[in-house]
Amino acid sequence: MKHFFWAKFLALLLIIIIAIIDYIVPLGVSVGILYVISLLVLIYEKTATIVSFAIIITLFILFNLLFFASTETPEFIIINRFLSVFSIWIIVYMMIRHKLLKARKEAIKDKQKLVLEEMLFIINHKVRHPIAMLQGISQILDNSQFTEQEKDQVAQLLREPIIELTKFTEELTDFMVLQKNA
């Protein structure tokens, strides 16, 4: 939380310093563009904060023009001021767009994480059980002599986990196809 306070404080301090420089330097010099620096300090702030600071900066830029301009002020000075304001709002747009893209990327990452967790859960439960059954049956086969009837029973016991594994691999394939197409 302290970081955000210091970012706002630094941005405000920069705005004041740039405003002082802007009022000292003659109107024809492009000082208004320096306000972009104070906006960039706010990159991790909320959108409302960034827009609020951009409005303040816009008012400072236009106030300087209204306060010092006269009817004899060359057009390039007025154009210069409006270009500064335009630049400020382009930067604000880019910062907000960056935030939206970052949020979207994080949402996709979260979704991928959930899908991966779901896959791990499915694999854990759908694969381990049949494998454990097959291991148990193989141990019985290693340690015993069987009659024909017992061999048929063992074969029947083997079919169940094999069918479960086959079903699971089909489900996993379908799931992966759905995820690929999503």
GIRAGI-V573142 format. One record per residue. N is the residue number from 0. PHI is phi in degrees with one decimal (none if undefined). PSI is psi as a letter, one per 20 degrees, with the letter a starting at -180 (999 if undefined). OMEGA is omega in whole degrees, -180 to 180 (999 if undefined). Layout:
BEGIN
n:N phi:PHI psi:PSI omega:OMEGA
n:N phi:PHI psi:PSI omega:OMEGA
END
This chain:
BEGIN
n:0 phi:none psi:h omega:179
n:1 phi:-63.3 psi:h omega:-180
n:2 phi:-57.0 psi:g omega:-178
n:3 phi:-67.1 psi:h omega:177
n:4 phi:-61.7 psi:g omega:-177
n:5 phi:-68.0 psi:h omega:178
n:6 phi:-64.4 psi:g omega:178
n:7 phi:-65.3 psi:g omega:180
n:8 phi:-62.1 psi:g omega:180
n:9 phi:-63.1 psi:g omega:179
n:10 phi:-61.4 psi:g omega:179
n:11 phi:-63.9 psi:g omega:178
n:12 phi:-61.7 psi:g omega:178
n:13 phi:-63.1 psi:g omega:178
n:14 phi:-60.6 psi:g omega:180
n:15 phi:-64.1 psi:g omega:180
n:16 phi:-62.0 psi:g omega:-180
n:17 phi:-65.8 psi:h omega:178
n:18 phi:-62.5 psi:g omega:178
n:19 phi:-62.6 psi:g omega:178
n:20 phi:-61.3 psi:g omega:-179
n:21 phi:-61.8 psi:h omega:-179
n:22 phi:-78.8 psi:h omega:179
n:23 phi:-83.3 psi:g omega:-176
n:24 phi:-76.0 psi:q omega:179
n:25 phi:-59.4 psi:q omega:-175
n:26 phi:-58.4 psi:h omega:-175
n:27 phi:-72.0 psi:i omega:-177
n:28 phi:-89.4 psi:p omega:-176
n:29 phi:-80.9 psi:m omega:179
n:30 phi:-85.9 psi:h omega:-177
n:31 phi:-57.3 psi:h omega:-179
n:32 phi:-68.1 psi:h omega:179
n:33 phi:-63.6 psi:h omega:179
n:34 phi:-61.4 psi:h omega:178
n:35 phi:-56.2 psi:h omega:-179
n:36 phi:-57.6 psi:g omega:-179
n:37 phi:-65.9 psi:h omega:177
n:38 phi:-69.6 psi:g omega:-178
n:39 phi:-63.3 psi:h omega:176
n:40 phi:-64.0 psi:h omega:-176
n:41 phi:-93.7 psi:j omega:-173
n:42 phi:-55.4 psi:h omega:-177
n:43 phi:-96.8 psi:j omega:179
n:44 phi:-82.8 psi:r omega:177
n:45 phi:-66.8 psi:q omega:-180
n:46 phi:-58.1 psi:g omega:-180
n:47 phi:-61.2 psi:h omega:179
n:48 phi:-65.5 psi:g omega:-180
n:49 phi:-61.7 psi:g omega:180
n:50 phi:-64.9 psi:g omega:179
n:51 phi:-60.4 psi:g omega:179
n:52 phi:-65.9 psi:h omega:179
n:53 phi:-64.8 psi:h omega:176
n:54 phi:-64.4 psi:g omega:178
n:55 phi:-59.5 psi:g omega:-180
n:56 phi:-62.3 psi:g omega:179
n:57 phi:-58.8 psi:g omega:179
n:58 phi:-63.1 psi:g omega:178
n:59 phi:-61.3 psi:g omega:-179
n:60 phi:-62.4 psi:g omega:-178
n:61 phi:-72.5 psi:h omega:178
n:62 phi:-61.3 psi:g omega:179
n:63 phi:-59.1 psi:g omega:179
n:64 phi:-64.6 psi:g omega:-179
n:65 phi:-66.8 psi:h omega:-176
n:66 phi:-74.2 psi:h omega:-174
n:67 phi:-103.8 psi:i omega:-178
n:68 phi:-78.8 psi:q omega:177
n:69 phi:-134.0 psi:a omega:179
n:70 phi:-67.9 psi:i omega:-179
n:71 phi:-95.6 psi:j omega:-179
n:72 phi:-66.9 psi:p omega:180
n:73 phi:-61.6 psi:q omega:-178
n:74 phi:-60.7 psi:h omega:-176
n:75 phi:-63.3 psi:h omega:178
n:76 phi:-70.1 psi:g omega:178
n:77 phi:-64.6 psi:g omega:178
n:78 phi:-61.8 psi:g omega:179
n:79 phi:-57.8 psi:g omega:-180
n:80 phi:-63.5 psi:g omega:-180
n:81 phi:-68.8 psi:h omega:174
n:82 phi:-65.7 psi:h omega:176
n:83 phi:-62.9 psi:g omega:178
n:84 phi:-62.8 psi:g omega:179
n:85 phi:-59.2 psi:g omega:179
n:86 phi:-62.0 psi:g omega:179
n:87 phi:-59.1 psi:g omega:-176
n:88 phi:-73.6 psi:h omega:173
n:89 phi:-66.1 psi:g omega:178
n:90 phi:-62.7 psi:g omega:178
n:91 phi:-60.5 psi:g omega:178
n:92 phi:-58.1 psi:g omega:-179
n:93 phi:-64.8 psi:h omega:179
n:94 phi:-65.7 psi:g omega:179
n:95 phi:-66.4 psi:g omega:178
n:96 phi:-60.8 psi:g omega:177
n:97 phi:-59.4 psi:g omega:179
n:98 phi:-61.3 psi:g omega:-180
n:99 phi:-64.2 psi:g omega:179
n:100 phi:-65.7 psi:h omega:178
n:101 phi:-64.4 psi:g omega:179
n:102 phi:-64.9 psi:g omega:179
n:103 phi:-63.9 psi:g omega:179
n:104 phi:-63.3 psi:g omega:178
n:105 phi:-65.5 psi:h omega:178
n:106 phi:-64.5 psi:g omega:178
n:107 phi:-64.4 psi:g omega:179
n:108 phi:-62.1 psi:g omega:178
n:109 phi:-63.0 psi:g omega:179
n:110 phi:-63.9 psi:g omega:179
n:111 phi:-63.0 psi:h omega:179
n:112 phi:-64.3 psi:g omega:178
n:113 phi:-63.2 psi:g omega:179
n:114 phi:-63.3 psi:g omega:179
n:115 phi:-63.3 psi:g omega:178
n:116 phi:-61.7 psi:g omega:178
n:117 phi:-63.7 psi:g omega:178
n:118 phi:-61.9 psi:g omega:179
n:119 phi:-62.2 psi:g omega:179
n:120 phi:-62.2 psi:g omega:-179
n:121 phi:-62.4 psi:g omega:-179
n:122 phi:-60.5 psi:g omega:180
n:123 phi:-56.8 psi:g omega:-173
n:124 phi:-87.5 psi:h omega:-176
n:125 phi:-85.9 psi:h omega:-176
n:126 phi:-99.8 psi:g omega:-175
n:127 phi:-63.9 psi:h omega:-179
n:128 phi:-61.4 psi:g omega:178
n:129 phi:-62.4 psi:h omega:179
n:130 phi:-64.9 psi:g omega:178
n:131 phi:-62.2 psi:g omega:178
n:132 phi:-63.6 psi:g omega:179
n:133 phi:-63.1 psi:h omega:178
n:134 phi:-63.9 psi:g omega:179
n:135 phi:-61.9 psi:g omega:180
n:136 phi:-65.2 psi:g omega:180
n:137 phi:-66.1 psi:h omega:177
n:138 phi:-65.9 psi:h omega:178
n:139 phi:-63.5 psi:g omega:-180
n:140 phi:-63.4 psi:h omega:180
n:141 phi:-67.0 psi:h omega:-171
n:142 phi:-101.3 psi:j omega:-173
n:143 phi:-140.6 psi:q omega:170
n:144 phi:-103.1 psi:p omega:-175
n:145 phi:-118.3 psi:q omega:171
n:146 phi:-85.8 psi:r omega:178
n:147 phi:-59.8 psi:g omega:-180
n:148 phi:-64.0 psi:g omega:180
n:149 phi:-67.9 psi:h omega:178
n:150 phi:-64.1 psi:h omega:177
n:151 phi:-63.6 psi:h omega:178
n:152 phi:-65.1 psi:g omega:179
n:153 phi:-64.2 psi:g omega:178
n:154 phi:-60.7 psi:h omega:177
n:155 phi:-63.5 psi:g omega:178
n:156 phi:-63.5 psi:h omega:-180
n:157 phi:-71.4 psi:h omega:-177
n:158 phi:-62.3 psi:g omega:-176
n:159 phi:-60.3 psi:g omega:179
n:160 phi:-66.0 psi:h omega:178
n:161 phi:-66.4 psi:g omega:178
n:162 phi:-64.0 psi:g omega:179
n:163 phi:-60.9 psi:g omega:179
n:164 phi:-65.2 psi:h omega:178
n:165 phi:-63.2 psi:g omega:179
n:166 phi:-60.8 psi:g omega:-179
n:167 phi:-63.8 psi:g omega:-180
n:168 phi:-62.3 psi:h omega:176
n:169 phi:-66.4 psi:g omega:178
n:170 phi:-63.2 psi:g omega:180
n:171 phi:-64.0 psi:g omega:177
n:172 phi:-62.5 psi:g omega:178
n:173 phi:-60.2 psi:g omega:180
n:174 phi:-60.6 psi:g omega:-179
n:175 phi:-65.8 psi:h omega:178
n:176 phi:-64.7 psi:g omega:177
n:177 phi:-61.5 psi:g omega:-180
n:178 phi:-66.6 psi:h omega:180
n:179 phi:-65.6 psi:h omega:-178
n:180 phi:-83.8 psi:i omega:-177
n:181 phi:-76.3 psi:999 omega:999
END
